[in-house]
């Protein structure tokens, strides 16, 4: 087995979005209160999930989804642009999932492995690059793949295949590191080796830290 590409999910593996989510919800609740609408963080989370259902990746996806979000909350339509701006500004509050994550990722690169991010983010590649940089992970990854460019989200087969094609790799040359069941299963169906990071156990390997991931990759490289 010749592993030379490691593909990482973003949120939950590389990035912790708790502070970002809390900030967005807190500011949104204030804006809605000013508009005479009382709500909760739970209601906002539920509305966002519904707003994202059936959206098509593209440059206007965030604006369209936020329009649905506003309608679901029965809020004034002029809050749509405000919420879009709030969504983007909250990205500055993403944090790395581990304190020394950048150093761990550089150790993986020194194994002769390319690093890629395969995210389901609604934002652009540039936005994702900025978010990673805010979290101290700027300049680490060889390529970042977003639905706006690939036209697909995990677990669509085409999402994984876009990464493989970029690196001219076969599935057996790549490892996917994720945490959700559907994305891990999707990677396995393509033929990639899978590592579950603090998540669902339906993977070839499980890891509780990036130290574990490094050990797994070293073992795979020796095969």
Residue pairs with C-beta under 8 A, 6 or more apart in sequence:
1 172
1 193
1 220
1 223
2 172
2 173
3 113
3 173
3 174
3 175
3 193
3 217
3 220
3 221
4 112
4 113
4 114
4 167
4 169
4 173
4 174
5 113
5 114
5 116
5 163
5 164
5 167
5 169
5 173
5 174
5 175
6 108
6 113
6 114
6 115
6 116
6 174
6 175
6 177
6 217
7 116
7 117
7 118
7 160
7 163
7 174
7 175
7 176
7 177
7 187
7 192
8 14
8 115
8 116
8 117
8 118
8 176
8 177
8 178
9 117
9 118
9 119
9 154
9 176
9 177
9 178
9 179
9 180
9 183
10 117
10 118
10 119
10 120
10 121
10 128
10 132
11 17
11 119
11 121
12 97
12 178
12 179
12 180
12 197
12 198
12 199
13 97
13 177
13 178
13 179
13 197
14 96
14 97
14 101
14 117
14 132
14 135
14 137
15 94
15 95
15 96
15 97
15 131
15 132
15 135
15 137
16 94
16 95
16 96
16 97
17 94
18 95
19 93
19 94
19 95
20 90
20 91
20 92
20 93
20 94
21 45
21 90
22 41
23 90
23 93
24 44
24 86
24 87
24 90
25 41
25 44
25 45
26 41
27 86
27 90
28 39
28 44
28 83
28 86
29 39
29 40
29 41
29 44
31 79
31 82
31 83
31 86
32 38
32 39
32 73
32 75
32 79
35 75
35 76
35 79
37 73
37 74
37 75
39 73
43 73
44 73
47 69
47 72
47 73
48 65
48 69
50 68
50 72
51 65
51 66
51 68
51 69
51 72
52 65
52 122
55 61
55 64
55 65
55 122
57 146
57 147
57 148
57 150
57 151
57 152
57 153
58 148
59 124
59 148
61 122
61 147
61 148
62 84
62 87
62 122
62 123
63 80
63 84
65 122
66 80
66 83
66 84
66 87
67 77
67 80
69 80
69 83
70 76
70 77
70 79
70 80
70 83
71 77
88 123
88 127
91 123
91 127
91 130
91 131
91 134
92 131
92 134
93 134
94 131
94 134
94 135
95 135
96 102
96 135
96 136
96 137
98 104
98 209
98 210
101 136
101 137
101 210
102 136
102 137
102 140
104 210
104 211
104 213
104 214
105 115
105 137
105 140
105 141
105 210
106 140
107 214
108 115
108 213
108 214
108 217
109 115
109 140
111 214
111 217
111 218
111 221
112 221
113 217
113 221
114 142
114 143
114 167
115 140
115 141
115 142
116 141
116 142
116 143
116 144
116 145
116 163
116 166
116 167
117 128
117 132
117 141
117 143
117 144
117 145
118 145
118 154
118 159
118 160
118 163
118 176
119 128
119 144
119 145
119 146
119 147
120 147
120 153
120 154
121 127
121 128
121 146
121 147
122 147
122 148
123 131
123 146
123 148
124 146
124 148
125 144
125 145
125 146
125 148
125 149
128 144
128 146
129 138
129 144
132 138
132 140
132 141
132 144
133 139
142 167
143 163
143 166
143 167
145 159
145 162
145 163
145 166
147 153
147 159
149 162
150 158
150 159
150 162
151 158
152 158
152 159
152 162
153 159
154 160
154 178
154 182
154 183
154 186
154 187
155 182
155 183
155 185
155 186
155 187
155 189
156 186
157 186
157 189
157 190
159 186
160 176
160 186
160 187
160 190
160 192
161 190
163 169
163 174
164 170
164 171
164 173
164 174
164 190
167 173
167 174
170 191
171 190
171 191
171 192
172 191
172 192
172 193
174 192
174 193
175 192
175 193
175 194
175 195
175 217
175 220
176 183
176 184
176 187
176 192
176 193
176 194
176 195
177 194
177 195
177 197
177 207
177 213
178 184
178 187
178 194
178 195
178 196
178 197
178 199
178 203
179 196
179 197
179 198
179 199
179 200
180 199
180 200
181 199
181 200
181 202
184 194
184 196
184 199
184 200
184 202
184 203
185 202
187 194
188 194
188 203
188 204
193 204
193 205
193 220
194 203
194 204
194 205
195 203
195 204
195 205
195 206
195 207
195 213
195 216
196 202
196 203
196 205
196 206
196 207
197 207
197 208
197 210
197 213
198 207
198 208
205 216
206 212
207 213
207 216
